[in-house]
Amino acid sequence: YADRFDWDNKFAGTMMLFTEQFGDSTYESAARAFMSSVRSGTYTPGGMRYIDQWGSLRHASNVAFIAFQAAQLGIDTSANQQFGAQQVDYALGSYGHSYMVGFGVNPPQRPHHRASSCPDM
């Protein structure tokens, strides 16, 4: 999949690291193409980049990280900063609901992941 950065696909991260380490235009071109593909994909009505139904916010957050790295490397700086910020803002509540436990407007109260459960205080 050329539109994600996750535990099964490290292509985008590798291209960012190689661009930073070696400065080769081959890697930079691949990183630029990846981000162009990501930015032109499907979005939810609230502006989250929709990549997959399973863990959709995880995917949006992962490509936001890659976008910020690309911007730092000078790859479509403005577009990638704007895209990354849009994804982070969405996760933190810009659409009226924060997805981070204990942060922002209307955050989750009972997350479904066992490891995220906290004892009553």
Secondary structure, DSSP 4 states (H G I P E B T S, - for coil): -TT--BTTB-HHHHHHHHHHHH--HHHHHHHHHHHHHHHTS-B-TTSPBP--STTHHHHHHHHHHHHHHHHHTTSSHHHHHHHHHHHHHHHTTTTS---STTSSSS--SS-S-GGG-----
